């Protein structure tokens, strides 16, 4: 396991699935601002 990034350091690339089931990579948004929202659904 690697250490977490430090403030000002580039975030490591990762893959996630969006709300539409599409696989996305953080690197796809290079040059754009990114907001991550983590929530826990109860359905």
C-alpha positions in Angstrom: 0.0 0.0 0.0 1.4 3.4 -0.9 1.4 6.5 1.2 -1.4 9.1 0.6 -0.6 12.0 -1.6 0.6 15.2 0.1 -1.0 18.6 -0.3 0.0 20.0 -3.7 1.0 16.6 -5.0 -0.8 15.2 -8.0 -3.5 12.7 -7.1 -2.9 9.1 -8.3 -4.9 7.9 -11.2 -7.8 5.6 -10.4 -10.8 4.0 -12.2 -14.4 4.3 -11.0 -17.9 3.6 -12.3 -20.2 6.7 -12.7 -23.9 6.8 -12.0 -24.6 5.6 -15.6 -22.4 2.5 -15.3 -19.6 4.0 -17.4 -16.0 3.4 -16.4 -14.1 6.6 -16.0 -10.5 7.3 -15.1 -9.2 10.3 -13.2 -6.6 10.9 -15.9 -9.5 11.5 -18.4 -10.2 14.8 -16.6 -6.6 16.0 -16.7 -6.6 19.8 -17.0 -10.1 20.1 -15.6 -11.4 20.6 -12.0 -12.7 17.5 -10.4 -15.1 17.1 -7.5 -15.6 13.7 -6.0 -18.7 12.9 -3.9 -18.8 9.8 -1.9 -22.1 8.8 -0.5 -23.6 5.6 0.9 -27.0 4.6 -0.5 -29.6 2.7 1.4 -31.6 1.1 -1.3 
